[in-house]
Amino acid sequence: MSTEPAVTDTPDPASDEPWQRLDTRVVWVDAAKTLLSMVPAGIAIAFFGAEINWGTMAPILAATAFGVLGGIADLLRWVKTRYRITDQYVERRTGLLVRQHRSIRRDRIRSVDTSAKLRHKLAGLRVVTVGAGQHSAAGEAALVLDAVRTETALRLRQDLLYGATPAAPAEAAPRREQADGQVLARLERSWVLYNMFSIWAFLMAAGLLWGTYWLLRMFGLDPEGFVQGLADWDAIGTAWTIVIAVAAVGVVGVAGLAVAFVTENWRFVLQRVPGERGTVLRTTQGLLKTREVNRDDNRLRGVQIAEPLLWRWIGMADTTVVSTGLSMWSTTPSAQILPRGPVSVARRVAAEVLETTPSPVDRPLRTHPRRALRRRAGWALTTTAVVTGLLAWLTTLIDGLPDGVWFAGLGVLPVGLGLAVVAYRALGHTVADGYLVVRSGAWARTTAALQSRAVVGVTFRQSLLQRRLGLVTVEATTAAGMGGYSALDVAAADAVELADAAAPGLLTPFRVATAAAADDPVAAQARP
C-alpha cells in the first residue's frame, strides 16, 4: 500500500484558479436556525408566563444558547471559508483564530458524497464530502464543503469522480446514471420490523420521555400529575405498576425506533452505476436528512455479513463491503450497503455485489476441531470461577450481604457454556472462487469473504492454551476493511495449507520440506 499521504496541507502554487465562497444561502439558513432555536422559549414566556430561571427552563435555555452560538459559529465559518478545484488538487481554506489549508490530490480521491439536512433541502443546498481514505484513528478527516447549491454539488461529484463531460451538462449526469444503473436492492416495508425491537428502544424512550417532560414543564403543565391521575396505582399494586410502566416505555421506544428507521432509510436504493472509471456502488436514502454514498467497485475486495445472536431467530443480518478506504475507523464513507434486514436479502445482494454465482458466503464451510469447543468451555469455566470468587470476596467486605450470595456466580456457568457452544458452531472457513471465507462470533456471527489477491500478509498466532490443544489462529492481513480477517482455532496441521490457499504463492519462499516435525507443524512448515 502506498505511503503517500492522500490529504496534505500544501497548496497548489502553480494554479491560477480563483477561490470560491460557500453559497450565501447557508448564511440565511443558519440565521433561520438561530431564530427557530429561540421560538420555544419565546412562546413559553409570552403566552404561558413561564419564569426565566434555570430550574424550570434549563433544557430549553441550553438549547437556545447552543443554537445561537452555533449560528454565530456557522456565520464566521462562511466568512472565512474558501475552496477551489484545480487540475491536480481540491483545496479548502478556513479558520478564524487558527487558519487551516487542506488539499486532496484529485488522483487520490476515493469518494464524493452528498448529504442534506432538512434545512439544507429547503434552501436547495447540499453538503459535499470529498474522501481519500482518511481514518479518524490517525486524526484525519475528510474535506467537507458545507454547503453549496444542489447543482454545484452534482457538478463537483461528476467532475471529481468521472471527469468533466463536455457533451452533456454536469447537472444531467446523475439523472442519466439513475436511468442506466443496475438496482440491487430497495427498501421494503417489512425491514422496519427488523429494526424496531432492541434494547435501544428503552434508551430511545428515556430520551423522548425526558425531553417531553421538560418541555411540558416549561409550558406550565404537570406531566407527573397527569400520569398519576390516569389510574388508581395504589389499588393496582406495585408489581403491576412496574409491569405497566415497562410496557409503556417499551411501546414508546419501539415506536421511536420505527420512526427513526423510516426517516433514516426513506427511499433507500442500492444500485451499481456506470462511470468513466468503472462502476460505483451507490446508496441513496433519507427523509429529513438525505445522504448519497458512492463506493468505487475498483476498490472492492469482498463482503461481510453479520447476524446478531439475539435476532438470529428471525433471520436478521447487517451487510457491509470490504473495500480499501472503507473501514470501521473510516470517517467517510460508510461501508454498510444495506439497512439491517433479512439475511436472505443480504446473501442475494452479496452475490450480486461480488458478481459471483454461487456467492462465496453461501459456500459450505469446513468445520473446526472439537478442541476449539474445549477452549471456549474453558473460558466459560474461568469466567464463572472469577465471578463466584469476586462475590465471595464482596461478602466478606460488605456487611449485610447474605452468606450464600456467591452461589449467584454459578448462574454464569450455563450462560457461558451456551455461548461457548454457539461460538464453536459459528467457526468455519474455506477458500473458493478466489475468496477466503471465514466465519466466527458468538454475539454476532460474522461471515467475511475476502479476495485472495487482496491478502498482503499472513499471521499465525498461538496462545499457551492453543498450543496445548494444537490450534492456531490464521489471520489474513489486507489494506481493506478491518485490516485483517481471522480463521480462529484452526487445526495446527492445516494452518499453513489454509494460508497458502488463501494467498497462493505468498508462503512459497518460506516453506521447507521438513514437514515431518509434527510436534510443531506451524514452525516446521513456515520456518524460512
Protein Blocks (a to p, Z undefined) as FASTA:
>chain_A
ZZbdfbdcbdcfkbccdcddddfklmmmmmmmmmmmmmmmmmmmmmnopacdfklmmmmm
mmmmmmmmmmmmmmmmmmmpccdddfkbccddedjklccdddddfklpcbdcddddfklm
mnopacddddehiafklopacdddddddfklmmmmmmmmmnopafkbcfklmmmmmmmmp
ccfbdcdfklmmmmmgcfklmmmmmmmmmmmmmmmmmnopafklmmmmmpcfklnopklm
mmmmmmmmmmmmmmmmmmmmmmmmgoiacdddddfkbcaddddedjklccdddddfklpg
bdcddddfklmmnopacdddddehiafkbgbdcfbfbdcddfklmmmmmmmmnopacdfk
lpccddddfklmmmmmmmmmmmmmmmmmmmmmmmmmpghiafklmmmmmmmmmmmmmmmm
mmmmmgccddeehiacddedjklccdddddfklpgbdcddddfklmmnopacdddddfeh
jopacdehiafklmmmmmmmmmghklmmmpcfklmlmmlmmlmmmpZZ
